[in-house]
Amino acid sequence: MKTSTLTFVPQADFQTRARAALDDPKLRKSFRGAMDFLQDKRIAQFPDAEELENLRDLGEAIRQHALARLPELLVQLEENLCAAGVKVHWAETADEASEIVHQIARSHQARKVIKGKSMTSEEIELNHYLGERGIDCIESDMGEYIVQLADEKPSHIVMPAIHKTRGDIAELFQKNKLFEQYLPDTPYTEDVDALIQTGRRALRKAFADADIGLSGVNFAAADTGTLWLVENEGNGRLSTTVPDVHIALMGMEKVVAKLEHIVPLSSLLTRSATGQAITTYFNLISGPRRPGEMDGPREVHVVLLDNGRTQAYADEQLRATLQCIRCGACINHCPVYARIGGHAYGTTYPGPIGKIISPHLLGLEETADLATASSLCGACGEVCPVRIPIPSLLIRLRNEASRNPDEKVAHPLRGQGAKFKRSEKLVWRFWSGAFAHPKVYRLFRWAATRLRALTPTRQLGWTQHRTPLIPAKQSLSDLMRSRKQP
């Protein structure tokens, strides 16, 4: 398999990518239709508003309870996993996590890895890391498989290939060399059922050829050491049972205190994500194959990933970011995402959740523009099944990006002050000072109306999409005075 390294796109290009997406009528129509469809499906799954709000309260309480005890729950999870025969690894950075997986693969002389859906592996760009070291990683989730064939990043955390048409997929299946090695001479068709069946036939051979299976983790119960995976296609079950070695890669925030706590979270996840009452498969993994058992992996590894999560955890307000259960409801209801799609963001996690989590994973230097790519309409916060206050977190991140980088704060964010400008601070200081002192304000008002002809026609970012701000010939106070009004 030919690999090419995909790196996070510098945030400086966000404006260009967003503008290109807005100029693509096909993409805008596709996303608008998809988002409307997903919103309607979610509404249908929550006909009882009271039940929904009660369930959201419960989901929020479970996630906050787990985060309040996160360090001790992670230790408890490790102890119970080890007692069940699972090998646990801790990774502080993306590179460290990728190297751990690589070392496990090397110890087994593995050359092929089959993957269930894992956004965490996308986050650390594991496929390309292993590919550069001679190990093929094949995605087994159909959407992930499609974007892998196209050498693209997922454009949605739940539906990775939502930006692709059936014609795009048909062309990929016919021409891609990776696909050809499993099913040569594939005929061209745009029939959706035929395309899905063709993809599954190719992947069945990939499962049999794989040396290692890799998956993500939706939730992990600390009290039992159980890994919980949610999926619809059966690929997660095959990835975690057919190969002799299973590696589970999970963000450290996915742990909950008790196995019973996962049930309401799963109900919220499936109904909020795809509008299903329940997903097709719930996989509960509690260790490797035991003596006398006929199937399952002989060896199980769990990689617990930090990659910036402790930065969010350290701050009491930003900690709410880690409540996320990766349902994508905020993405499906975001007016910005519906117009520009996922690739414009240039990060693994797009949409509202990406705007608040990516600064911790990548630093504000690379993501400062994302927090401002929001109308703050509040739709994301209204639909979040665990009540993450996304709008207030966006405002906080905007402030951190504009904060003086030399300012000492209790929990500084990586890249603090990425958008700091002394000239802008001086303008706001003058503005607030003028409005705080009546005499200065009256002098400013008098000068603005008399010197209005000198107002520049280009006013930084404001006039990119708006007409210039030009003071009126007379202020409101002057007009009232001319009419002899108090």
Buried (B, 14 or more C-beta within 10 A) or exposed (E): EEBEEEEBBEBEEBBEBBEBBBEEEEBBEBBEEBBEEBBEBBEEBBEEEEEBEEBBEBBBBBBBBBBEBBEEBBEBBBEBBBEBBBBBBBBBEBEBBBBBBBEBBEEEEBEBBBBBBBBBBBBBBBBBBBBEEEBBBBBBBBBBBBBBBBEBBBBBBBBBBBBBEEEBBBBBBBEBEBBBEBBEEBEEBEEEEBBEEBBBEBBBEBBEBBBBBBBBBBBBBBBBBBBBBBBBBBBBBBBBBBBBBBBBBBBBBBBBBBBEBBEBBBBBBBBBBBBBEEBEBBBEBBBBBEEEEEEBBEBBBBBBBBBBBBBBBEBEEBBBBBBBBBBBBBBBBBEBBBBBBBBBBBBBBBBBBBBBBBBBBBBBBBBBBBBBBBEBEBBBBEBBBBBBBBBBBBBBBBEBBBBEEEEEEEBBBBBBBBBBEEEEEEEEEEEEEBEEEEEEEEEBBEEBBEEEEEEEEEBEEEEEEEEEEEBEEEBEEBEEEEEEEE
